[in-house]
Amino acid sequence: MSMRERLAKGMLFTDMCEGLPEERLRGKELMYDFNHTRPSEVEKRIGLIREMLGKVGKNAWIEPPLNFAYGRNIFVGDNFYANFNLTVIDDYHVTIGNNVLIGPNVTLSVTGHPIDPELRNTGQKYAFPITIGDNVWIGGRAVINPGVTIGENSVIGSGSVVTRDIPANVVAAGVPCRVIKTITERDKEFYFRDLRVEPQTNA
């Protein structure tokens, strides 16, 4: 069985063969170019985002700096926005839906290492896909661990460490991350604590 097949099956694998180092290098060269663009080079940034990632929907934007392992294993939908210092360890698939917002200093990691030190020192690791549903908002400094799925419309509080799946239509936070409330009709009326949404009028 090839290393790529082992990786896809969630088995232990190593990543120094079968063209994997070359694929990482290609992605990181593009990542370097992206991270060193000037703020005014909007079209260049958009082009590099499309070249770096595996799939990119309409109106996707990422604020530099961005860090990833390959880039090609990241798939994002329409209207994706990521703030500064997004880190994606994408040894395997990271799939992000439409209208997803990611705050600053967020880490998405599909990869982990064995707990046993002797096994870990062999360089073997494992990877399980991360899936983020439509309309999800991930707060700053959150960490999403291997194998996690976040359901559509949900909000992950800042500083959370997400180790298990999060259902749709909830707010979840903490270390480890847990559901703290269901999103309800009240949230259409109040946007933050007791602050009410006011109708906007054109001046």
N, C-alpha and C positions, 0 to 999 in steps of 0.2 A: 504494500500500500504506500502511495506517495505521501510526502509531507502535506501537500495540499489537500489530499483526501482525508488524512488524519485530522487536519485543522477543521475541515468542513463537518466532520463527525463529532467534534468536541473532544477528541482524544489529545493526549500529550503530543507536542510536536516541537521541532526546532526550526529556526528560520534563517539558517545560513547556507541554504542549498536551493536547487530548483529555480534559480533566477529570482528568488525573493530579495536578496540584498540589492540586486540591480533595480528592481521595482521600487524599493524604498528610496534608493539614491535618486532615481528619476523624480519621484514625488517631492523629495526634500529640496532638490534643485529648483523646482517650480515654486515650492513654498518659500524658499529664500528670496526669489525674485518678487513674489507677492508681498512679503513682509518688508521689502525695501522700496516699494513704490512710494511716490509722493502722494499726499492727500488729493492733489488736483488730477491725478492720473486715474480717473474713474473708469474709463473704458478699458484701460489696461488691466485694472483690478478685476473687472467683470470677466474679461477674457481669460485671465489666469484662474479665477474660480472655476470656470467651466472646463478648463484644461486639467486642473488638479484633481477635481472630484469625479466620482464614478457617474453621477447623474445630478443635474441641477435644473430645478424648475424655473418658472418666470419670477423675476424681481427678487432674486436671492442676493443678499449682501452680507459680507463678513468683515468686521473691523480688524485690521492687523493689530498685533501679531497673532498669527494662527500657527498651531503646532499639530502635526499628525505623524503617523508612522508611514503610511502609504498614500493616503488621499483617495486613491481609486476605489477604496471600499466604503466610501461615504456617499450616501444617496439622499439628496434633500429635495423637498417639494417646492411648491410655489410660495412666494412671499416669506421666505426664510430670512431671519435676521439673527446674527450672532455678534455680541459685543466683544470688547477687547479680551485677548488671552484665552481664546477657546483652545483646549487641548483634546485631541481625539486619538486614542490609541486604537487604530483600526486594522489590526491584524485580520479581522473578519468584518462582517457587514455591520454598518451603522446606518439604519434607515430612519429618516426624519420626514414627517408628513408636511402638509401644507399649513401655512400661517403659524409656524413655530417661532417663538422668541426665546433666545438664550442670553442670559445676563453675563456680566464680565467674570472672568476667571473660573469658568465651568470646565470640568473634566468628564469626558465620556470614555470609558475604557472597557473594551470587550475582552481584555486579556488579563489573566491571572497566573500565579505561579504555585507549585505544590507547597504545602505547609512543611513537609519533611525537609530538613536542610540538605541532606545528602542527595535527595532526588532533585531538589531545587538547584543545587550546584552543578547538575549535569547540563543546565541550560534549557531544560524542557519547560514548556508552558502550555496553557490551554486558552481557548477563546470561545466565547458564546456571544451571539449577536445581540445588539441593542436596538430596540424599536421604539420610536417616539411618535405618538399619534398626532392627528391634526389638531391645531389650535392649542397646543401645549405651551406653557410659559415655564421656563426653568430659571429660578433666581440665581443671583451671583454666588460664586464659590461652591455651588452644588457639585457633587461627585456622583456619577451614574456608573454602577459597577456591572461586570459581565452578566449577560443573560437577562437584563432587565427590560421589561416592556412598560411604557407609560401610556395609559389610555387617553383617548381624545378629550380635549377641553380642560385637562387637569393642570394644576399649578403646583410646582415644586418650590418650597420655601428656600430662601437663601441659606447657604451653609449646610444644606442637607446632604446626607450620605445615603444614597438609594441602593439598597441591597436586594430588594424584592420587587416584584411587579406592583405597580400602582394602578388602580382601576380608573375608568373614565369618570369625568365630572366631579372631581374632588380636589380639595387643597390638602397637600401632604407636606410634612416638614419633620426635621429632627435627625438625630443620629442614634440609631438608624432611623430612616425616614418612615413615618407612619401617617395614615390618614387622620386629619384633625377636623375636617368638616366636608360636607357635601355642598357643591355649588347649587344655589337655589335662585328663585326669582328675586329674592332680596338683593342679590348681587347685581342685578340689572339696575337697581335703584340707588345703591350705595357703592361707590367705587373704592373707598378706603375707610375702614372703621365706620364712623357715623357721618362721613361726608357724602352728601347727596349729589347725584348726577344732575346737573342743570342743563336745560336745553340750550344749544348753541345758536346764536343768531349772528348774521353777517352785519358787521358795522357799516 
